[in-house]
Amino acid sequence: SYVLTQPPSVSVAPGQTAKLTCGGNNIGSKNVHWYQQKPGQAPVLVVSADRDRPSGIPERFSGSKSGNTATLTISRVEAGDEADYYCQVWDDISDLVFGTGTKVTVL
Amino acid sequence: QITLKESGPTLVKPTQTLTLTCTFSGFSLRNGGVGVGWIRQPPGKALEWLAFIYWDDDERYNPSLKHRVTITKDTSKNQVVLTMTNMDPVDTATYYCAHQTVVLITFGPLESWGQGTLVTVSS
């Protein structure tokens, strides 16, 4: 089955930049979506199809992809960005696949 | 505006069957390119997808749970129902339903989610 690997945690100081990675075999051929989940809340889509931001998502959130890794970049990090972040793709064999999730801590 | 809301029991006993209903508005499963699915999240753990159903009656199941899960739709009521048999304490989780769009043959992101419902499995 297809696997997406994310680092368990990332720590960043306010105002700095956080880069969250999502690794998967041949991920370059797939659309990668990113979700933010704050404690006690449902996930929210923050980036779709590698780099598109849904309406209402701040420009500080951006997505990119290179090789076998997709990256969610959070610029000018704020305390309110503290959350779990999940990447997700659709695979021809495994169908929907979520990453393992990264917990972002704002120092 | 798309909204989804999960409903069902908050407590089930081991071996029982769980039935959850997702009631949605702002879209119709009669329309092409629309899907609704279920995702769960055990306390403190990652998201796990369970099943999706689409406007064209296509059904997709997580292979690890396929033998226990059934998804159905009632387009007249704007509802999608998840049934999971032989519940176990490890199935204790928050269960979410979500809306997905399909463009041509591309399955899109989960654009809208319900608030989730916590289901506890305990005797």
Interface residues (C-beta under 8 A of the other chain):
Chain A: S1 N31 H33 Y35 Q37 A42 P43 V44 L45 S48 A49 P54 Y86 Q88 W90 S94 D95 L96 F98 G99 T100 G101
Chain B: G37 I39 A46 L47 E48 W49 F52 R60 N62 P63 Y96 T106 F107 G108 P109 L110 E111 W113 G114 Q115 G116
